[in-house]
Amino acid sequence: MLTPATVEDMPNNWSFPWSELWQNTDFDCLNIIKMFSNDEVWGLVKYGLYPYGVPYTDPPNYIDMEHLEPNPKSRGEMANRFF
């Protein structure tokens, strides 16, 4: 399932520093969503909608996937892949 992530969803033991990214994200035009199943986060995606501006009179033209990382549990040669 995909839903908006919260600060509590930001891992501190993955390859990318998600907690730092959360603190530096402008949520007016950017967002972080989580991919999860059975209450476990299996991946995070940060995306942006562009162009954006004030006032928000025109809808954005495209979405830019800026960061994507699967849960490290799904990595490795012998691991069952979830993505």
Backbone bond lengths (Angstrom), bond angles and torsions (degrees), N, CA, C in turn:
res aa  C-N    CA-C-N  psi(-1)  N-CA   C-N-CA  omega(-1)  CA-C   N-CA-C  phi
1 M - - - 1.424 - - 1.528 108.16 -
2 L 1.319 117.06 149.81 1.461 122.96 177.00 1.525 109.32 -114.27
3 T 1.329 116.41 129.70 1.458 121.95 175.84 1.521 108.78 -146.91
4 P 1.332 117.32 161.38 1.466 118.53 174.37 1.530 110.16 -59.96
5 A 1.314 115.86 139.22 1.462 120.84 178.17 1.531 109.51 -83.45
6 T 1.303 115.18 160.60 1.463 121.94 174.77 1.523 108.11 -118.16
7 V 1.315 116.19 168.25 1.457 119.68 179.05 1.530 110.61 -60.04
8 E 1.328 117.88 -30.81 1.468 121.33 178.73 1.530 112.17 -68.55
9 D 1.334 117.43 -20.62 1.466 121.25 179.11 1.531 112.82 -80.93
10 M 1.325 117.77 -12.18 1.460 120.76 -175.94 1.525 110.01 -72.03
11 P 1.341 116.99 118.68 1.469 120.38 -178.86 1.525 110.51 -78.65
12 N 1.319 116.11 155.84 1.462 119.98 175.01 1.523 111.71 -115.99
13 N 1.325 117.40 6.23 1.467 120.25 -178.26 1.535 112.09 -124.76
14 W 1.343 116.74 20.56 1.452 120.76 175.47 1.521 108.53 -98.04
15 S 1.317 117.46 174.42 1.467 121.69 -177.34 1.524 112.37 -64.99
16 F 1.324 117.31 -41.27 1.459 121.90 -175.77 1.528 109.96 -92.68
17 P 1.347 118.80 143.00 1.477 121.29 179.53 1.537 112.01 -78.80
18 W 1.312 117.24 77.07 1.455 122.42 -175.23 1.522 113.14 -62.68
19 S 1.317 118.42 -36.81 1.470 120.48 179.91 1.522 110.82 -62.56
20 E 1.324 117.13 -40.78 1.465 120.67 177.00 1.523 110.52 -66.07
21 L 1.318 116.77 -41.30 1.457 120.28 178.99 1.529 110.20 -62.11
22 W 1.326 117.18 -41.19 1.466 120.92 178.97 1.534 110.14 -57.22
23 Q 1.321 116.29 -45.00 1.465 120.72 -177.91 1.528 112.22 -64.79
24 N 1.334 117.86 -26.64 1.461 122.15 -176.42 1.527 113.10 -103.90
25 T 1.314 118.41 12.69 1.458 121.71 -177.80 1.519 110.61 -91.89
26 D 1.330 116.13 129.85 1.463 122.87 175.34 1.521 106.66 -88.90
27 F 1.327 117.58 100.69 1.453 121.30 -172.43 1.524 113.78 -75.00
28 D 1.338 118.31 2.11 1.463 120.31 172.97 1.524 111.00 -71.18
29 C 1.331 117.09 -32.91 1.470 120.12 -177.59 1.523 112.74 -129.70
30 L 1.324 118.17 -6.51 1.463 123.26 -178.47 1.522 108.63 -122.86
31 N 1.318 115.80 158.35 1.452 119.40 175.90 1.517 109.06 -156.04
32 I 1.317 115.83 161.06 1.462 122.66 175.61 1.524 106.34 -122.19
33 I 1.314 115.64 127.54 1.457 120.27 177.04 1.520 109.17 -116.44
34 K 1.320 114.78 156.20 1.462 119.93 178.85 1.518 109.40 -115.30
35 M 1.315 114.92 146.49 1.453 123.30 171.33 1.528 105.05 -104.85
36 F 1.312 117.01 122.23 1.457 117.29 -176.00 1.516 111.42 -143.37
37 S 1.319 113.19 159.39 1.456 121.93 176.38 1.522 107.46 -150.88
38 N 1.307 116.55 138.12 1.474 121.69 179.06 1.522 111.68 51.75
39 D 1.335 116.69 44.06 1.465 123.60 177.03 1.524 114.01 62.75
40 E 1.327 118.18 20.53 1.466 121.58 176.40 1.522 109.04 -121.90
41 V 1.327 115.80 130.80 1.460 121.23 179.48 1.528 108.58 -76.08
42 W 1.345 115.97 124.41 1.459 121.27 -179.12 1.513 113.01 -107.78
43 G 1.321 116.47 -4.58 1.455 119.18 175.82 1.511 110.19 179.66
44 L 1.344 114.75 157.85 1.454 121.69 177.59 1.521 108.71 -129.62
45 V 1.321 115.79 144.82 1.466 122.26 178.98 1.523 107.77 -135.33
46 K 1.336 115.72 127.48 1.469 120.12 170.85 1.520 106.51 -104.68
47 Y 1.341 116.03 132.00 1.460 119.82 -179.73 1.512 109.76 -135.89
48 G 1.316 114.94 160.28 1.459 121.79 176.54 1.512 109.92 -130.65
49 L 1.319 115.81 149.05 1.463 122.52 176.46 1.526 107.93 -106.83
50 Y 1.321 117.00 127.37 1.471 121.32 -174.98 1.518 110.95 -135.50
51 P 1.316 120.48 155.74 1.460 123.88 -13.93 1.520 109.56 -73.44
52 Y 1.282 115.71 157.03 1.450 120.97 177.06 1.525 107.82 -131.83
53 G 1.264 116.34 158.66 1.453 120.33 179.77 1.508 110.46 -174.94
54 V 1.293 114.65 176.42 1.458 121.21 178.72 1.514 107.15 -116.17
55 P 1.287 122.01 129.34 1.473 124.71 -0.43 1.524 111.25 -77.56
56 Y 1.308 116.43 159.79 1.462 122.36 -179.56 1.526 109.76 -82.29
57 T 1.317 115.97 74.58 1.461 119.66 -176.99 1.519 112.65 -95.41
58 D 1.323 117.23 -30.63 1.460 120.87 -179.57 1.523 109.95 -109.48
59 P 1.317 116.81 141.97 1.472 118.44 177.40 1.530 109.79 -70.26
60 P 1.329 117.56 153.52 1.466 120.27 177.57 1.527 110.70 -63.56
61 N 1.314 115.48 154.29 1.464 121.77 -178.86 1.522 113.27 -93.85
62 Y 1.320 117.70 -28.53 1.468 118.91 -178.13 1.520 110.56 -152.40
63 I 1.330 114.15 163.46 1.462 122.49 177.11 1.525 107.25 -114.13
64 D 1.314 116.10 136.58 1.461 122.50 -179.54 1.524 108.43 -116.64
65 M 1.333 116.67 115.89 1.462 121.53 175.19 1.519 106.75 -79.70
66 E 1.316 116.90 108.21 1.457 121.31 -172.48 1.520 113.33 -91.89
67 H 1.309 118.37 -34.39 1.463 122.53 178.90 1.518 108.03 -145.11
68 L 1.318 115.79 140.42 1.461 122.11 178.39 1.516 107.43 -146.79
69 E 1.320 116.53 130.84 1.466 119.25 177.12 1.523 109.63 -147.93
70 P 1.342 116.72 129.18 1.465 119.51 173.46 1.525 109.69 -81.28
71 N 1.305 115.71 158.91 1.453 121.47 174.68 1.530 108.45 -58.92
72 P 1.340 118.05 132.66 1.475 120.00 179.99 1.521 114.26 -56.58
73 K 1.346 118.53 -20.54 1.467 120.74 177.73 1.525 111.79 -61.22
74 S 1.338 117.15 -25.12 1.459 119.66 -176.29 1.523 112.24 -91.57
75 R 1.327 117.43 8.39 1.458 121.14 -179.45 1.522 111.20 -97.88
76 G 1.304 116.20 161.93 1.449 121.40 175.59 1.511 111.85 109.36
77 E 1.323 116.13 154.96 1.461 121.26 -175.61 1.524 112.60 -64.57
78 M 1.319 117.32 -37.29 1.454 120.11 -174.52 1.530 113.05 -96.22
79 A 1.329 117.11 -6.05 1.471 119.63 -176.92 1.522 110.86 -73.59
80 N 1.306 115.99 145.31 1.466 120.46 171.53 1.515 108.30 -70.50
81 R 1.307 117.49 125.50 1.462 121.57 -178.56 1.505 110.03 -81.24
82 F 1.329 116.52 133.77 1.443 121.63 178.43 1.507 111.59 -101.84
83 F 1.331 119.24 -11.43 1.456 123.42 178.72 1.496 108.83 -122.95
